[in-house]
Amino acid sequence: MLKKVLVANRGEIALRVIRACRELGIKSVAVYSTTDRDTLPVLLADEEVCIGGPRPLESYLDPRRILYAAIITNSEAIHSGYGFLAENADFADICEAHNIKFIGPTSEMIRKMGDKAEAKRIMREAGVPTIPGSEGLVKDVKEAAKLAKEIGYPVIIKATAGGGGKGMRVASNEKELKKGFDTARAEAESAFGNPGVYVEKYIHNPRHIEIQLLGDGRGNVIHLGERDCSIQRRHQKLIEESPSPAVSEDARQEMGNCAARGAARINYEGAGTIEFLVDSEGHFYFMEMNTRIQVEHPVTEIVVDLDLVKEQIRIASGSGLLFRQEDVRVRGHAIECRINAEDPFNDFAPRPGKITAFHPPGGPGVRVDTHAYADYVIPPYYDSMIAKLICHGRDREEALARMTRALDEFIIEGVPTTIPFHKKVMCDERFITGKVTTAFLEDFHLDED
């Protein structure tokens, strides 16, 4: 087992990793920016190192500063959580070059799955259903128009190095395609330094279903059921649940087996997620792979009774998988709401500031992952998420009732949050009956009382 792990992140995920290390008997090192000096991860880690100013590029996104912190603290491994450098293949290379274990897949795996066109090719070879579209990158708008005519409109243009909705444009005709193609390339170049795009058939109003995976790097991969992440805003997930109310047991096994087969194709190591779009007829198609732990991992942890962060660390230590696919059992139902410091009545605008009162809910089946507390000042430099509220029940009805109750109990004052939004969703008949798609918010209205 590893003896010391540096946590190259901040907020609730940094705290989550530090707690897992503590339970495994591993020393933890927290790195922090000047604005994060008094946060819980820094206070609870065994050691801490300041790595720079508040802006991500001068701290959490600077590989050299993080590497130096690992070297001077004699850390054996680095856990990057999600975001920042978690899917940065160059950073994984740097860690390997300095004999520091990057907790996660190899740089080669990250590069293959980070290139959306290459990932699609690999999945197709593994027999995973993929959306009809270009075999690889599309070099110009003329080629894109020819392909769109073959597969039929609407189509979607996607950045090969993209994520979070950046470098994506939907086109319903050739005029929109020509405009969207150049816009997507420019946005991709600006956001990712890579203007490459590919084109595929646009699936109208799908469900977004993802499969949680664990791999040992030796070709052994297991799946841990699915998460339904269909309620999104601008391709950013807001609510997740497991299992999906729209996936049958047969479909669950088929999707899980496909995902595991695809990940095994590259001998995947660590925790990862393969994401599918599911159309109105129940057909599923590979969308992308995330080569890291995800924000919504707690809903899977709860229903399969497994600590995914500990498993990441064990795999990185060389332990491999400690259980088989047939050992995985889904118990009950879990729902997660992301609590962000945003104003849901003002187009979800971020609202950093000081939390004057903070009272998290409790009781049976309630879990809160957060780094926030009363008098904590939310900085303007990072993601606006301040807590994840996860509720578990024997079935979806009980999980939903507990979530409704927990949201009523959750008190955060000083900054607006998304709690009112989540309360209304929990009362929405479409959500209650599980009949939602990624278009859920298009006709959802939140009015102030």
Secondary structure by P-SEA (a helix, b strand, c coil): cccbbbbccccaaaaaaaaaaaaacbbbbbbbccccccccccccccbbbbccccccccccccaaaaaaaaaaacccbbbbccccccccaaaaaaaaaaccccccccaaaaaaaaaaaaaaaaaaaaccccccccccccccaaaaaaaaaaacccbbbbcccccccccbbbbccaaaaaaaaaaaaaaaaacccccbbbbcccccbbbbbbbbbccccccbbbbcbbbbccccccccccccccccccccaaaaaaaaaaaaaaaaaaccccbbbbbbbbccccbbbbccccccccccaaaaaaaacccaaaaaaaaaaccccccccccccccbbbbbbbbcccccccccccccccccbbbbbbcccccccccccccbbbbcccccccbbbbbbcccaaaaaaaaaaaaaabbbcccccaaaaaaaaaacccccccccccccccccccccc
